[in-house]
């Protein structure tokens, strides 16, 4: 499956824990498409944000089974990417 560069990165994951990792190791966390590999993620971040990427680590998050009354279902499976940026570079998501 060929993914377009805008389909690879779904959204940035901004939480307390991810902000702590980002401030210590200069890492940005994204939710990415499940079929995207590390090379695709690296290329997408470098192209879309104009930064140099040093390392990409990925993590699969499997969907849990959830129940509402007598009905059961599963949450969607997702994939996270921890993208380490070069020294002195950052991505500002809240710039005006």
C-alpha positions in Angstrom: 0.0 0.0 0.0 1.5 3.3 -1.1 0.8 6.1 1.5 0.9 9.7 0.6 3.2 11.8 2.8 0.2 13.5 4.5 -1.4 10.2 5.4 1.6 8.9 7.3 1.4 11.3 10.3 -2.1 11.3 11.8 -1.7 13.6 14.7 0.8 14.7 17.4 0.4 13.1 20.8 0.7 15.9 23.4 0.5 14.5 26.9 2.4 15.2 30.1 4.5 12.1 29.7 5.3 12.9 26.1 6.2 16.5 27.0 8.6 15.3 29.6 10.3 12.9 27.1 10.5 15.8 24.6 12.1 18.2 27.0 14.7 15.7 28.2 15.6 13.9 24.9 14.3 16.3 22.2 11.7 13.8 21.1 8.3 14.4 19.5 5.6 11.8 19.6 3.1 11.2 16.7 0.3 8.9 16.1 1.1 7.4 12.7 -0.6 5.1 10.1 -0.4 1.5 11.1 1.3 0.5 7.7 4.0 3.2 7.9 7.5 2.1 8.6 10.4 4.0 10.2 11.9 5.3 6.9 8.5 6.6 5.8 8.0 8.3 9.1 11.4 9.9 9.0 10.9 11.2 5.5 7.5 12.6 6.3 8.7 14.5 9.4 11.7 15.9 7.6 9.6 17.0 4.6 6.6 18.5 6.4 8.4 20.2 9.3 11.9 20.9 7.8 13.9 19.4 10.6 16.6 16.7 10.8 15.6 13.4 12.3 18.2 11.4 14.2 16.2 8.3 15.3 12.6 6.9 15.0 11.2 4.4 17.4 7.7 2.9 16.9 5.3 1.2 19.3 2.1 -0.8 18.5 -0.9 -0.1 20.7 -3.4 -2.9 20.5 -7.1 -2.2 20.9 -8.8 -3.2 24.1 -12.1 -5.0 24.3 -14.8 -2.6 25.6 -18.3 -3.3 26.8 -21.4 -1.1 27.0 -24.2 -3.0 28.6 -24.6 -6.3 26.8 -22.8 -5.2 23.7 -19.0 -5.7 23.2 -16.6 -4.2 20.8 -12.9 -3.4 20.3 -11.1 -0.1 20.2 -9.0 0.6 17.2 -5.4 -0.5 17.1 -2.9 2.4 16.8 0.8 3.0 16.3 3.0 5.6 17.9 6.3 7.0 16.6 8.9 8.6 18.9 10.9 10.9 16.6 14.3 12.1 18.0 15.3 15.5 16.4 18.8 16.9 15.9 20.3 19.1 18.6 18.8 22.6 18.6 15.8 21.8 16.5 12.2 21.6 17.6 8.7 21.5 16.2 6.3 24.1 17.6 2.7 22.9 17.2 1.2 26.0 18.9 2.9 28.7 16.8 0.5 31.4 15.7 
